[in-house]
Amino acid sequence: MMAYLKNPKKDTSILQDGLIQRFGVKKKTTLTDEKLKESIDIYWETYTVFGRLK
């Protein structure tokens, strides 16, 4: 995820072609590596459902 956010490309995106055509490819992040990793960790903790489903 970090590599994609630092250098997003259509070829490395997991979005379907229709969504890329509609919304485009994300812009390159301006966060430092440290802030980007911290943000990804927060996102992962907030939105990952592994182990939370019953």
Distance bins in CASP14 RR format, pairs under 12 A and 6 or more apart:
PFRMAT RR
TARGET T0000
AUTHOR 0000-0000-0000
RMODE 2
METHOD distances of the structure
MODEL  1
1 7 0 0 0 0 0 1 0 0 0 0 0
1 8 0 0 0 0 0 1 0 0 0 0 0
1 12 0 0 0 0 0 1 0 0 0 0 0
1 13 0 0 0 0 0 1 0 0 0 0 0
1 14 0 0 0 0 1 0 0 0 0 0 0
1 26 0 0 0 0 0 1 0 0 0 0 0
1 29 0 0 0 0 0 1 0 0 0 0 0
1 36 0 0 0 0 1 0 0 0 0 0 0
1 37 0 0 0 0 1 0 0 0 0 0 0
1 39 0 0 0 0 1 0 0 0 0 0 0
1 40 1 0 1 0 0 0 0 0 0 0 0
1 41 0 0 0 0 0 1 0 0 0 0 0
1 43 0 0 0 0 1 0 0 0 0 0 0
1 44 0 0 0 0 1 0 0 0 0 0 0
1 47 0 0 0 0 0 1 0 0 0 0 0
1 48 0 0 0 0 0 1 0 0 0 0 0
2 8 0 0 0 0 0 1 0 0 0 0 0
2 29 0 0 0 0 1 0 0 0 0 0 0
2 31 0 0 0 0 1 0 0 0 0 0 0
2 32 0 0 0 0 0 1 0 0 0 0 0
2 33 1 0 0 1 0 0 0 0 0 0 0
2 34 0 0 0 0 0 1 0 0 0 0 0
2 35 0 0 0 0 0 1 0 0 0 0 0
2 36 1 0 1 0 0 0 0 0 0 0 0
2 37 1 0 0 1 0 0 0 0 0 0 0
2 38 0 0 0 0 0 1 0 0 0 0 0
2 39 0 0 0 0 1 0 0 0 0 0 0
2 40 1 0 0 1 0 0 0 0 0 0 0
2 41 0 0 0 0 0 1 0 0 0 0 0
2 43 0 0 0 0 0 1 0 0 0 0 0
2 44 0 0 0 0 0 1 0 0 0 0 0
3 9 0 0 0 0 0 1 0 0 0 0 0
3 12 1 0 0 1 0 0 0 0 0 0 0
3 13 0 0 0 0 0 1 0 0 0 0 0
3 28 0 0 0 0 0 1 0 0 0 0 0
3 29 0 0 0 0 0 1 0 0 0 0 0
3 33 0 0 0 0 0 1 0 0 0 0 0
3 36 0 0 0 0 0 1 0 0 0 0 0
3 37 0 0 0 0 0 1 0 0 0 0 0
3 40 0 0 0 0 0 1 0 0 0 0 0
4 10 0 0 0 0 0 1 0 0 0 0 0
4 11 0 0 0 0 0 1 0 0 0 0 0
4 12 1 0 1 0 0 0 0 0 0 0 0
4 13 1 0 0 1 0 0 0 0 0 0 0
4 14 0 0 0 0 1 0 0 0 0 0 0
4 15 0 0 0 0 0 1 0 0 0 0 0
4 25 0 0 0 0 1 0 0 0 0 0 0
4 26 0 0 0 0 1 0 0 0 0 0 0
4 27 0 0 0 0 0 1 0 0 0 0 0
4 28 0 0 0 0 0 1 0 0 0 0 0
4 29 0 0 0 0 1 0 0 0 0 0 0
4 36 0 0 0 0 0 1 0 0 0 0 0
4 40 0 0 0 0 0 1 0 0 0 0 0
5 12 0 0 0 0 0 1 0 0 0 0 0
5 13 0 0 0 0 0 1 0 0 0 0 0
5 25 0 0 0 0 0 1 0 0 0 0 0
5 26 1 0 0 1 0 0 0 0 0 0 0
5 27 0 0 0 0 1 0 0 0 0 0 0
5 28 1 0 0 1 0 0 0 0 0 0 0
5 29 1 0 1 0 0 0 0 0 0 0 0
5 30 0 0 0 0 0 1 0 0 0 0 0
5 31 1 0 0 1 0 0 0 0 0 0 0
5 32 0 0 0 0 0 1 0 0 0 0 0
5 33 0 0 0 0 0 1 0 0 0 0 0
5 35 0 0 0 0 0 1 0 0 0 0 0
5 36 1 0 0 1 0 0 0 0 0 0 0
5 37 0 0 0 0 0 1 0 0 0 0 0
5 39 0 0 0 0 1 0 0 0 0 0 0
5 40 1 0 0 1 0 0 0 0 0 0 0
5 43 0 0 0 0 0 1 0 0 0 0 0
6 12 0 0 0 0 0 1 0 0 0 0 0
6 26 0 0 0 0 0 1 0 0 0 0 0
6 27 0 0 0 0 0 1 0 0 0 0 0
6 28 1 0 0 1 0 0 0 0 0 0 0
6 29 1 0 0 1 0 0 0 0 0 0 0
6 30 0 0 0 0 0 1 0 0 0 0 0
6 31 0 0 0 0 1 0 0 0 0 0 0
6 32 0 0 0 0 0 1 0 0 0 0 0
6 33 0 0 0 0 1 0 0 0 0 0 0
6 35 0 0 0 0 0 1 0 0 0 0 0
6 36 1 0 0 1 0 0 0 0 0 0 0
6 37 0 0 0 0 0 1 0 0 0 0 0
6 40 0 0 0 0 0 1 0 0 0 0 0
7 13 0 0 0 0 0 1 0 0 0 0 0
7 25 0 0 0 0 0 1 0 0 0 0 0
7 26 0 0 0 0 0 1 0 0 0 0 0
7 27 0 0 0 0 0 1 0 0 0 0 0
7 28 1 0 0 1 0 0 0 0 0 0 0
7 29 0 0 0 0 1 0 0 0 0 0 0
7 36 0 0 0 0 0 1 0 0 0 0 0
8 14 0 0 0 0 0 1 0 0 0 0 0
8 15 0 0 0 0 0 1 0 0 0 0 0
8 20 0 0 0 0 0 1 0 0 0 0 0
8 23 0 0 0 0 0 1 0 0 0 0 0
8 24 0 0 0 0 1 0 0 0 0 0 0
8 25 1 0 1 0 0 0 0 0 0 0 0
8 26 1 0 1 0 0 0 0 0 0 0 0
8 27 1 0 0 1 0 0 0 0 0 0 0
8 28 1 0 0 1 0 0 0 0 0 0 0
8 29 0 0 0 0 1 0 0 0 0 0 0
9 15 0 0 0 0 0 1 0 0 0 0 0
9 20 0 0 0 0 0 1 0 0 0 0 0
9 24 0 0 0 0 0 1 0 0 0 0 0
9 25 1 0 0 1 0 0 0 0 0 0 0
9 26 0 0 0 0 1 0 0 0 0 0 0
9 27 0 0 0 0 0 1 0 0 0 0 0
9 28 0 0 0 0 1 0 0 0 0 0 0
10 16 0 0 0 0 0 1 0 0 0 0 0
10 17 0 0 0 0 1 0 0 0 0 0 0
10 18 0 0 0 0 0 1 0 0 0 0 0
10 19 0 0 0 0 0 1 0 0 0 0 0
10 20 1 0 1 0 0 0 0 0 0 0 0
10 21 0 0 0 0 1 0 0 0 0 0 0
10 23 0 0 0 0 0 1 0 0 0 0 0
10 24 0 0 0 0 1 0 0 0 0 0 0
10 25 1 0 1 0 0 0 0 0 0 0 0
10 26 0 0 0 0 0 1 0 0 0 0 0
11 17 0 0 0 0 0 1 0 0 0 0 0
11 20 0 0 0 0 0 1 0 0 0 0 0
11 25 0 0 0 0 1 0 0 0 0 0 0
12 20 0 0 0 0 0 1 0 0 0 0 0
12 25 0 0 0 0 1 0 0 0 0 0 0
12 26 0 0 0 0 0 1 0 0 0 0 0
13 19 0 0 0 0 1 0 0 0 0 0 0
13 20 1 0 0 1 0 0 0 0 0 0 0
13 21 0 0 0 0 0 1 0 0 0 0 0
13 23 0 0 0 0 0 1 0 0 0 0 0
13 24 0 0 0 0 1 0 0 0 0 0 0
13 25 1 0 0 1 0 0 0 0 0 0 0
13 26 1 0 0 1 0 0 0 0 0 0 0
14 20 0 0 0 0 0 1 0 0 0 0 0
14 25 0 0 0 0 0 1 0 0 0 0 0
14 26 0 0 0 0 0 1 0 0 0 0 0
15 21 0 0 0 0 1 0 0 0 0 0 0
15 22 0 0 0 0 1 0 0 0 0 0 0
15 23 1 0 0 1 0 0 0 0 0 0 0
15 24 0 0 0 0 1 0 0 0 0 0 0
15 25 0 0 0 0 1 0 0 0 0 0 0
15 26 0 0 0 0 1 0 0 0 0 0 0
16 22 0 0 0 0 1 0 0 0 0 0 0
16 23 0 0 0 0 0 1 0 0 0 0 0
16 24 0 0 0 0 0 1 0 0 0 0 0
17 23 0 0 0 0 0 1 0 0 0 0 0
17 24 0 0 0 0 0 1 0 0 0 0 0
17 25 0 0 0 0 0 1 0 0 0 0 0
18 24 0 0 0 0 1 0 0 0 0 0 0
19 25 0 0 0 0 0 1 0 0 0 0 0
19 26 0 0 0 0 0 1 0 0 0 0 0
20 26 0 0 0 0 1 0 0 0 0 0 0
28 36 0 0 0 0 0 1 0 0 0 0 0
29 35 0 0 0 0 1 0 0 0 0 0 0
29 36 1 0 1 0 0 0 0 0 0 0 0
29 37 0 0 0 0 0 1 0 0 0 0 0
29 39 0 0 0 0 1 0 0 0 0 0 0
29 40 0 0 0 0 0 1 0 0 0 0 0
30 36 0 0 0 0 1 0 0 0 0 0 0
30 39 0 0 0 0 0 1 0 0 0 0 0
31 37 0 0 0 0 1 0 0 0 0 0 0
31 38 0 0 0 0 1 0 0 0 0 0 0
31 39 1 0 0 1 0 0 0 0 0 0 0
31 40 0 0 0 0 1 0 0 0 0 0 0
32 38 0 0 0 0 1 0 0 0 0 0 0
32 39 0 0 0 0 0 1 0 0 0 0 0
33 39 0 0 0 0 0 1 0 0 0 0 0
33 40 0 0 0 0 0 1 0 0 0 0 0
34 40 0 0 0 0 0 1 0 0 0 0 0
34 41 0 0 0 0 0 1 0 0 0 0 0
35 41 0 0 0 0 0 1 0 0 0 0 0
35 42 0 0 0 0 0 1 0 0 0 0 0
36 42 0 0 0 0 0 1 0 0 0 0 0
36 43 0 0 0 0 0 1 0 0 0 0 0
37 43 0 0 0 0 0 1 0 0 0 0 0
37 44 0 0 0 0 0 1 0 0 0 0 0
38 44 0 0 0 0 0 1 0 0 0 0 0
38 45 0 0 0 0 0 1 0 0 0 0 0
39 45 0 0 0 0 0 1 0 0 0 0 0
39 46 0 0 0 0 0 1 0 0 0 0 0
40 46 0 0 0 0 0 1 0 0 0 0 0
40 47 0 0 0 0 0 1 0 0 0 0 0
40 48 0 0 0 0 0 1 0 0 0 0 0
41 47 0 0 0 0 0 1 0 0 0 0 0
41 48 0 0 0 0 0 1 0 0 0 0 0
42 48 0 0 0 0 0 1 0 0 0 0 0
44 50 0 0 0 0 1 0 0 0 0 0 0
45 52 0 0 0 0 0 1 0 0 0 0 0
46 52 0 0 0 0 0 1 0 0 0 0 0
END
